[in-house]
Amino acid sequence: GDQKTFSFDGAGFHGDIGFAVVETTDDDAILNRIDELLPEMVACKKEKDLSCIFLAVVNIVKLHSHLLLCGPTEHALASKSFG
């Protein structure tokens, strides 16, 4: 996995966004732990003083991904970005 922080200062958004990626051949193994992951995402967001944090779980065999959202800010930004 990998996590990077991006800073934005534009008309539509101001703040720091954390974006983490887990590449796997078995996304169900990760997604089955969503009840553990979401509180950890919230804790990481607070610890790093981020405006938003996202976790993408990418299945490199089936070539699909899931974006985990831990709050309303993440949901709003993802909806605007990805529809």
All heavy atoms as an XYZ file, in Angstrom:
628
protein
N       0.816     -1.194      0.000
C       0.000      0.000      0.000
C       0.853      1.248      0.000
O       2.045      1.209      0.269
N       0.227      2.338     -0.302
C       0.902      3.617     -0.392
C      -0.086      4.711     -0.039
O      -1.273      4.598     -0.333
C       1.423      3.799     -1.826
C       2.269      5.042     -2.000
O       2.872      5.500     -1.010
O       2.331      5.540     -3.126
N       0.389      5.765      0.624
C      -0.456      6.917      0.949
C       0.310      8.189      0.657
O       1.470      8.328      1.032
C      -0.882      6.894      2.413
C      -1.987      7.888      2.758
C      -1.486      9.206      3.326
O      -0.588      9.232      4.148
N      -2.061     10.293      2.871
N      -0.344      9.090     -0.045
C       0.259     10.377     -0.377
C      -0.695     11.485      0.064
O      -1.900     11.287      0.142
C       0.499     10.487     -1.874
C       1.418      9.413     -2.427
C       2.429      9.993     -3.346
C       3.317      8.984     -4.002
N       4.058      8.107     -3.191
N      -0.124     12.653      0.328
C      -0.919     13.814      0.702
C      -0.797     14.863     -0.391
O       0.305     15.143     -0.872
C      -0.436     14.390      2.048
O      -0.564     13.384      3.050
C      -1.277     15.593      2.455
N      -1.937     15.425     -0.767
C      -1.992     16.456     -1.797
C      -2.633     17.696     -1.196
O      -3.662     17.598     -0.520
C      -2.815     15.975     -2.999
C      -2.274     14.726     -3.625
C      -2.747     13.480     -3.244
C      -1.280     14.794     -4.593
C      -2.243     12.316     -3.816
C      -0.774     13.634     -5.168
C      -1.256     12.402     -4.773
N      -2.043     18.858     -1.454
C      -2.584     20.123     -0.954
C      -3.263     20.873     -2.091
O      -2.718     20.956     -3.198
C      -1.455     20.988     -0.374
O      -0.889     20.351      0.745
N      -4.441     21.424     -1.793
C      -5.222     22.168     -2.779
C      -5.592     23.528     -2.209
O      -5.917     23.649     -1.034
C      -6.507     21.408     -3.143
C      -6.258     20.114     -3.857
C      -6.093     18.934     -3.148
C      -6.176     20.073     -5.240
C      -5.861     17.738     -3.795
C      -5.945     18.878     -5.899
C      -5.783     17.704     -5.178
N      -5.561     24.534     -3.082
C      -5.976     25.872     -2.696
C      -6.629     26.515     -3.908
O      -6.020     27.315     -4.610
C      -4.778     26.693     -2.213
C      -5.194     28.022     -1.609
O      -6.404     28.207     -1.353
O      -4.316     28.871     -1.396
N      -7.868     26.110     -4.155
C      -8.583     26.603     -5.324
C      -9.927     27.159     -4.938
O     -10.310     27.181     -3.767
N     -10.656     27.598     -5.926
C     -11.967     28.189     -5.688
C     -12.955     27.171     -5.112
O     -13.797     27.513     -4.301
C     -12.514     28.772     -6.988
N     -12.824     25.909     -5.535
C     -13.777     24.899     -5.109
C     -13.387     24.143     -3.853
O     -14.243     23.567     -3.179
N     -12.093     24.160     -3.511
C     -11.652     23.376     -2.354
C     -10.318     23.903     -1.845
O      -9.425     24.230     -2.618
C     -11.506     21.900     -2.740
C     -11.092     21.023     -1.591
C     -12.030     20.560     -0.690
C      -9.766     20.691     -1.404
C     -11.650     19.771      0.384
C      -9.373     19.898     -0.339
C     -10.317     19.435      0.557
N     -10.191     23.956     -0.532
C      -8.939     24.341      0.112
C      -8.655     23.332      1.213
O      -9.503     23.105      2.084
C      -9.037     25.747      0.706
C      -7.858     26.098      1.556
N      -6.650     26.480      1.021
C      -7.698     26.099      2.898
C      -5.803     26.707      2.007
N      -6.419     26.481      3.153
N      -7.497     22.688      1.166
C      -7.144     21.754      2.219
C      -6.196     20.680      1.729
O      -5.742     20.694      0.588
N      -5.900     19.767      2.648
C      -5.009     18.647      2.353
C      -5.812     17.362      2.267
O      -6.663     17.094      3.118
C      -3.945     18.502      3.447
C      -3.012     19.694      3.493
O      -2.756     20.287      2.436
O      -2.542     20.026      4.595
N      -5.516     16.564      1.249
C      -6.222     15.306      1.014
C      -5.213     14.163      1.068
O      -4.182     14.202      0.397
C      -6.923     15.301     -0.358
C      -7.997     16.387     -0.399
C      -7.533     13.930     -0.651
C      -8.667     16.526     -1.738
N      -5.532     13.159      1.857
C      -4.747     11.936      1.884
C      -5.386     10.915      0.965
O      -6.602     10.730      0.985
N      -4.575     10.292      0.130
C      -5.089      9.275     -0.789
C      -4.201      8.045     -0.670
O      -3.011      8.110     -0.963
C      -5.103      9.780     -2.238
C      -6.024      9.013     -3.129
C      -7.284      9.491     -3.418
C      -5.647      7.791     -3.668
C      -8.151      8.776     -4.227
C      -6.496      7.070     -4.472
C      -7.751      7.558     -4.752
N      -4.789      6.966     -0.214
C      -4.062      5.712     -0.023
C      -4.579      4.672     -1.012
O      -5.755      4.677     -1.380
C      -4.232      5.205      1.400
N      -3.686      3.784     -1.421
C      -4.034      2.729     -2.372
C      -3.515      1.391     -1.851
O      -2.372      1.295     -1.410
C      -3.412      3.001     -3.761
C      -3.726      1.870     -4.727
C      -3.893      4.328     -4.315
N      -4.393      0.397     -1.898
C      -4.002     -0.979     -1.608
C      -4.276     -1.778     -2.874
O      -5.408     -1.821     -3.349
C      -4.809     -1.581     -0.429
C      -4.462     -3.045     -0.240
C      -4.572     -0.799      0.843
N      -3.231     -2.367     -3.438
C      -3.390     -3.240     -4.601
C      -3.395     -4.680     -4.111
O      -2.538     -5.074     -3.310
C      -2.251     -3.015     -5.592
C      -2.289     -1.645     -6.219
C      -1.158     -1.409     -7.189
O      -0.114     -2.094     -7.097
O      -1.302     -0.526     -8.047
N      -4.362     -5.450     -4.594
C      -4.544     -6.805     -4.103
C      -5.098     -7.707     -5.202
O      -5.637     -7.221     -6.195
C      -5.495     -6.811     -2.881
O      -5.635     -8.144     -2.385
C      -6.866     -6.255     -3.225
N      -4.958     -9.001     -5.000
C      -5.602     -9.972     -5.895
C      -6.910    -10.470     -5.282
O      -7.656    -11.199     -5.924
C      -4.675    -11.174     -6.162
O      -4.328    -11.780     -4.919
C      -3.419    -10.728     -6.899
N      -7.183    -10.066     -4.039
C      -8.394    -10.495     -3.334
C      -8.975     -9.310     -2.570
O      -8.730     -9.146     -1.382
C      -8.054    -11.643     -2.376
C      -9.271    -12.184     -1.637
O     -10.415    -11.806     -1.992
O      -9.082    -12.983     -0.705
N      -9.739     -8.460     -3.277
C     -10.287     -7.269     -2.641
C     -11.295     -7.603     -1.544
O     -11.455     -6.833     -0.596
C     -10.869     -6.299     -3.660
C     -11.851     -6.911     -4.633
O     -11.730     -8.114     -4.947
O     -12.738     -6.182     -5.103
N     -11.941     -8.753     -1.627
C     -12.886     -9.137     -0.571
C     -12.193     -9.271      0.780
O     -12.776     -8.954      1.818
C     -13.601    -10.449     -0.915
C     -14.643    -10.281     -2.006
O     -15.160     -9.147     -2.178
O     -14.939    -11.270     -2.696
N     -10.948     -9.719      0.775
C     -10.203     -9.852      2.032
C     -10.039     -8.497      2.708
O     -10.070     -8.401      3.940
C      -8.846    -10.487      1.776
N      -9.899     -7.440      1.927
C      -9.771     -6.087      2.463
C     -11.145     -5.531      2.806
O     -11.365     -4.993      3.896
C      -9.064     -5.160      1.443
C      -7.736     -5.736      0.981
C      -8.938     -3.748      2.000
C      -6.667     -5.819      2.025
N     -12.083     -5.659      1.871
C     -13.412     -5.075      2.059
C     -14.175     -5.722      3.210
O     -15.013     -5.071      3.835
C     -14.210     -5.159      0.757
C     -13.610     -4.360     -0.404
C     -14.379     -4.649     -1.684
C     -13.581     -2.878     -0.095
N     -13.877     -6.976      3.522
C     -14.526     -7.638      4.658
C     -14.109     -7.022      5.985
O     -14.724     -7.294      7.014
C     -14.209     -9.138      4.662
C     -14.964     -9.878      3.584
O     -15.977     -9.409      3.072
N     -14.461    -11.038      3.205
N     -13.079     -6.196      5.968
C     -12.589     -5.540      7.184
C     -12.949     -4.058      7.224
O     -12.353     -3.272      7.952
C     -11.076     -5.719      7.277
C     -10.699     -7.200      7.351
C      -9.239     -7.403      7.480
N      -8.814     -6.915      8.799
C      -7.547     -6.883      9.189
N      -6.601     -7.282      8.395
N      -7.240     -6.428     10.375
N     -13.975     -3.675      6.460
C     -14.349     -2.267      6.356
C     -14.701     -1.663      7.727
O     -14.424     -0.491      7.982
C     -15.479     -2.060      5.327
C     -15.574     -0.586      4.937
C     -16.795     -2.602      5.822
C     -16.408     -0.328      3.704
N     -15.287     -2.469      8.612
C     -15.641     -1.967      9.947
C     -14.408     -1.625     10.773
O     -14.487     -0.833     11.708
C     -16.504     -2.982     10.697
C     -17.890     -3.120     10.093
O     -18.339     -2.193      9.391
O     -18.529     -4.162     10.319
N     -13.276     -2.204     10.442
C     -12.008     -1.864     11.097
C     -11.311     -0.711     10.372
O     -10.665      0.128     11.003
C     -11.062     -3.064     11.093
C     -11.566     -4.283     11.841
C     -10.684     -5.488     11.577
O      -9.461     -5.389     11.846
O     -11.198     -6.502     11.087
N     -11.438     -0.690      9.055
C     -10.719      0.298      8.247
C     -11.268      1.714      8.391
O     -10.494      2.671      8.481
C     -10.738     -0.115      6.774
C      -9.927     -1.351      6.430
C     -10.217     -1.803      5.011
C      -8.449     -1.066      6.613
N     -12.592      1.862      8.398
C     -13.171      3.203      8.442
C     -12.771      3.982      9.694
O     -12.371      5.151      9.579
C     -14.694      3.151      8.267
C     -15.170      2.701      6.877
C     -16.692      2.643      6.832
C     -14.636      3.619      5.790
N     -12.838      3.389     10.896
C     -12.375      4.144     12.070
C     -10.882      4.477     12.004
O     -10.463      5.538     12.476
C     -12.670      3.214     13.252
C     -13.674      2.247     12.754
C     -13.454      2.122     11.281
N     -10.086      3.608     11.407
C      -8.658      3.892     11.251
C      -8.433      5.047     10.276
O      -7.512      5.857     10.455
C      -7.897      2.652     10.798
C      -7.745      1.608     11.867
C      -6.970      2.120     13.085
O      -5.960      2.835     12.913
O      -7.389      1.817     14.206
N      -9.263      5.116      9.248
C      -9.166      6.233      8.309
C      -9.488      7.549      9.012
O      -8.796      8.555      8.818
C     -10.112      6.016      7.117
C      -9.675      4.909      6.184
S     -10.904      4.552      4.897
C     -10.902      6.084      3.963
N     -10.523      7.537      9.844
C     -10.899      8.741     10.605
C      -9.765      9.147     11.540
O      -9.408     10.323     11.639
C     -12.215      8.513     11.381
C     -12.502      9.666     12.322
C     -13.375      8.302     10.415
N      -9.159      8.179     12.213
C      -8.047      8.457     13.130
C      -6.844      9.021     12.372
O      -6.211      9.978     12.826
C      -7.662      7.189     13.892
N      -6.528      8.451     11.225
C      -5.408      8.918     10.405
C      -5.671     10.341      9.911
O      -4.773     11.185      9.913
C      -5.193      7.960      9.241
S      -3.771      8.370      8.210
N      -6.905     10.602      9.504
C      -7.303     11.934      9.036
C      -7.071     12.968     10.140
O      -6.503     14.035      9.897
C      -8.780     11.886      8.619
C      -9.374     13.194      8.186
C     -10.831     12.971      7.798
C     -11.596     14.236      7.632
N     -13.006     13.990      7.255
N      -7.468     12.632     11.348
C      -7.307     13.542     12.482
C      -5.831     13.696     12.843
O      -5.348     14.814     13.060
C      -8.100     13.024     13.681
C      -8.082     13.948     14.862
C      -8.975     13.446     15.978
C      -8.960     14.426     17.138
N      -9.851     14.009     18.212
N      -5.112     12.586     12.897
C      -3.697     12.589     13.276
C      -2.851     13.426     12.318
O      -1.945     14.142     12.733
C      -3.177     11.154     13.300
C      -1.710     11.012     13.612
C      -1.269      9.562     13.535
O      -1.934      8.706     14.156
O      -0.269      9.289     12.844
N      -3.162     13.345     11.023
C      -2.384     14.067     10.008
C      -2.993     15.414      9.654
O      -2.508     16.095      8.753
C      -2.240     13.201      8.756
C      -1.438     11.938      9.011
C      -1.244     11.140      7.762
C      -0.415      9.914      8.106
N       0.301      9.391      6.969
N      -4.077     15.787     10.350
C      -4.763     17.061     10.128
C      -5.163     17.248      8.663
O      -4.892     18.282      8.048
C      -3.903     18.230     10.614
C      -4.704     19.515     10.757
O      -5.914     19.440     11.038
O      -4.110     20.601     10.591
N      -5.796     16.214      8.101
C      -6.243     16.235      6.714
C      -7.689     16.712      6.613
O      -8.495     16.489      7.523
C      -6.140     14.835      6.106
C      -4.749     14.214      6.054
C      -4.840     12.741      5.648
C      -3.843     14.990      5.115
N      -8.017     17.331      5.509
C      -9.409     17.716      5.244
C     -10.221     16.502      4.825
O     -11.405     16.394      5.149
C      -9.468     18.765      4.132
O      -8.707     19.894      4.479
N      -9.596     15.608      4.072
C     -10.237     14.395      3.564
C      -9.199     13.282      3.505
O      -8.009     13.544      3.382
C     -10.746     14.582      2.135
S     -12.014     15.790      1.906
N      -9.710     12.059      3.547
C      -8.837     10.903      3.310
C      -9.628      9.861      2.524
O     -10.818      9.650      2.762
C      -8.276     10.317      4.622
C      -7.174      9.305      4.330
C      -9.377      9.745      5.498
C      -6.333      8.943      5.540
N      -8.961      9.269      1.565
C      -9.571      8.243      0.725
C      -8.690      7.001      0.736
O      -7.466      7.104      0.832
C      -9.699      8.728     -0.726
C     -10.587      9.921     -0.891
C     -10.055     11.189     -0.979
C     -11.961      9.769     -0.952
C     -10.864     12.296     -1.134
C     -12.795     10.875     -1.102
C     -12.245     12.141     -1.198
N      -9.333      5.850      0.610
C      -8.612      4.594      0.462
C      -9.186      3.868     -0.741
O     -10.372      3.525     -0.768
C      -8.747      3.720      1.718
C      -8.156      2.309      1.625
C      -6.655      2.349      1.332
C      -8.427      1.533      2.905
N      -8.335      3.660     -1.746
C      -8.738      2.905     -2.931
C      -8.223      1.482     -2.790
O      -7.035      1.260     -2.547
C      -8.167      3.551     -4.190
N      -9.129      0.526     -2.920
C      -8.782     -0.891     -2.899
C      -8.878     -1.371     -4.341
O      -9.967     -1.399     -4.921
C      -9.730     -1.696     -1.974
C      -9.364     -3.170     -1.992
C      -9.706     -1.132     -0.551
N      -7.730     -1.721     -4.922
C      -7.654     -2.058     -6.341
C      -7.366     -3.547     -6.504
O      -6.362     -4.046     -6.008
C      -6.546     -1.234     -7.035
C      -6.467     -1.589     -8.516
C      -6.771      0.254     -6.837
N      -8.266     -4.230     -7.186
C      -8.047     -5.636     -7.523
C      -7.293     -5.662     -8.850
O      -7.848     -5.299     -9.895
C      -9.371     -6.386     -7.630
C      -9.170     -7.866     -7.833
O      -8.393     -8.291     -8.680
N      -9.882     -8.672     -7.062
N      -6.028     -6.084     -8.791
C      -5.181     -6.044     -9.984
C      -5.418     -7.216    -10.933
O      -4.914     -7.212    -12.053
C      -3.688     -5.946     -9.599
C      -3.251     -7.150     -8.760
C      -3.406     -4.635     -8.877
C      -1.766     -7.219     -8.475
N      -6.198     -8.199    -10.504
C      -6.544     -9.323    -11.368
C      -7.841     -9.030    -12.109
O      -7.923     -9.156    -13.331
C      -6.664    -10.640    -10.560
C      -7.180    -11.763    -11.433
C      -5.323    -11.007     -9.942
N      -8.861     -8.607    -11.366
C     -10.172     -8.321    -11.966
C     -10.254     -6.912    -12.560
O     -11.238     -6.576    -13.207
C     -11.272     -8.497    -10.916
C     -11.391     -9.927    -10.423
C     -12.482    -10.048     -9.388
C     -12.594    -11.468     -8.866
N     -13.589    -11.578     -7.793
N      -9.212     -6.107    -12.308
C      -9.121     -4.751    -12.855
C     -10.324     -3.882    -12.473
O     -10.950     -3.238    -13.322
C      -8.932     -4.784    -14.375
C      -7.699     -5.545    -14.864
C      -7.666     -5.583    -16.380
C      -6.423     -4.909    -14.310
N     -10.642     -3.880    -11.184
C     -11.650     -2.946    -10.675
C     -11.207     -2.433     -9.311
O     -10.288     -2.964     -8.702
C     -13.053     -3.565    -10.629
C     -13.210     -4.671     -9.640
N     -13.503     -5.951    -10.023
C     -13.118     -4.708     -8.276
C     -13.590     -6.723     -8.947
N     -13.348     -5.990     -7.880
N     -11.867     -1.362     -8.867
C     -11.474     -0.762     -7.595
C     -12.696     -0.301     -6.819
O     -13.784     -0.123     -7.372
C     -10.522      0.410     -7.825
O     -11.154      1.411     -8.587
N     -12.484     -0.132     -5.525
C     -13.496      0.395     -4.604
C     -12.858      1.568     -3.875
O     -11.702      1.473     -3.442
C     -13.911     -0.663     -3.579
C     -14.521     -1.875     -4.176
N     -15.869     -1.987     -4.437
C     -13.961     -3.037     -4.596
C     -16.113     -3.171     -4.964
N     -14.965     -3.822     -5.079
N     -13.598      2.657     -3.725
C     -13.107      3.820     -3.010
C     -13.825      3.888     -1.671
O     -15.051      4.014     -1.626
C     -13.360      5.093     -3.823
C     -12.770      6.381     -3.269
C     -11.236      6.281     -3.209
C     -13.198      7.565     -4.119
N     -13.065      3.785     -0.574
C     -13.652      3.837      0.761
C     -13.722      5.281      1.224
O     -12.745      6.030      1.122
C     -12.841      3.003      1.743
C     -12.669      1.517      1.400
C     -11.987      0.792      2.550
C     -13.993      0.863      1.080
N     -14.890      5.654      1.739
C     -15.164      7.013      2.186
C     -15.534      6.973      3.664
O     -16.414      6.218      4.058
C     -16.323      7.610      1.383
C     -16.231      7.478     -0.139
C     -17.529      7.905     -0.793
C     -15.061      8.267     -0.663
N     -14.869      7.800      4.463
C     -15.087      7.732      5.910
C     -15.895      8.887      6.471
O     -16.023      9.012      7.688
C     -13.743      7.622      6.643
S     -12.706      9.076      6.476
N     -16.450      9.730      5.621
C     -17.242     10.844      6.148
C     -17.946     11.627      5.063
O     -17.769     11.365      3.867
N     -18.735     12.617      5.468
C     -19.528     13.388      4.501
C     -18.681     14.257      3.566
O     -19.048     14.443      2.402
C     -20.437     14.251      5.382
C     -19.791     14.286      6.721
C     -19.024     13.007      6.850
N     -17.552     14.759      4.031
C     -16.685     15.562      3.157
C     -16.117     14.693      2.043
O     -16.096     15.097      0.872
C     -15.551     16.221      3.965
O     -16.131     16.979      5.030
C     -14.710     17.130      3.107
N     -15.686     13.485      2.404
C     -15.156     12.550      1.401
C     -16.240     12.178      0.394
O     -15.994     12.125     -0.813
C     -14.620     11.287      2.089
C     -13.336     11.490      2.840
C     -13.477     12.109      4.230
O     -14.614     12.359      4.691
O     -12.452     12.347      4.870
N     -17.443     11.933      0.892
C     -18.545     11.554      0.010
C     -18.863     12.686     -0.974
O     -19.027     12.449     -2.179
C     -19.780     11.190      0.833
C     -20.943     10.757      0.004
N     -20.956      9.584     -0.718
C     -22.127     11.356     -0.245
C     -22.093      9.483     -1.375
N     -22.821     10.552     -1.099
N     -18.917     13.920     -0.468
C     -19.242     15.058     -1.332
C     -18.163     15.270     -2.388
O     -18.477     15.481     -3.573
C     -19.405     16.318     -0.485
N     -16.902     15.189     -1.994
C     -15.811     15.393     -2.933
C     -15.743     14.276     -3.969
O     -15.553     14.528     -5.166
C     -14.477     15.524     -2.199
C     -13.284     15.966     -3.011
C     -13.552     17.285     -3.743
C     -12.066     16.105     -2.115
N     -15.943     13.036     -3.527
C     -15.941     11.903     -4.464
C     -17.104     12.003     -5.440
O     -16.944     11.716     -6.627
C     -15.995     10.586     -3.698
N     -18.271     12.413     -4.965
C     -19.438     12.554     -5.834
C     -19.185     13.615     -6.912
O     -19.529     13.420     -8.074
C     -20.678     12.939     -5.031
O     -21.058     11.875     -4.196
N     -18.567     14.729     -6.521
C     -18.268     15.775     -7.506
C     -17.183     15.331     -8.470
O     -17.217     15.675     -9.645
C     -17.846     17.059     -6.801
C     -18.985     17.849     -6.234
C     -18.541     19.293     -6.048
C     -19.733     20.133     -5.677
N     -20.197     20.938     -6.767
N     -16.220     14.575     -7.976
C     -15.092     14.162     -8.808
C     -15.424     13.011     -9.750
O     -14.995     12.985    -10.889
C     -13.914     13.751     -7.932
O     -13.491     14.830     -7.142
N     -16.157     12.017     -9.217
C     -16.391     10.798     -9.982
C     -17.830     10.591    -10.412
O     -18.126      9.647    -11.118
C     -15.934      9.586     -9.147
C     -14.479      9.663     -8.751
C     -14.119      9.831     -7.426
C     -13.480      9.581     -9.702
C     -12.780      9.897     -7.049
C     -12.136      9.654     -9.345
C     -11.791      9.820     -8.014
N     -18.719     11.445     -9.947
C     -20.122     11.371    -10.374
C     -20.982     10.448     -9.618
O     -20.922      9.563     -8.990
